[in-house]
Amino acid sequence: MGISDDSFDVRTLPPHPSPLPQGGEGERELIFMLFKA
């Protein structure tokens, strides 16, 4: 439930400037930044 979660989050990132409502996921933050870059 890690890689799949990341992929799912990435899909919900585009429509949201800050897709980290849960807050506290450094890895996800990095991935999100890379995808947004």
Order of alpha helices (4+ residues) and beta strands (2+ residues): alpha-alpha
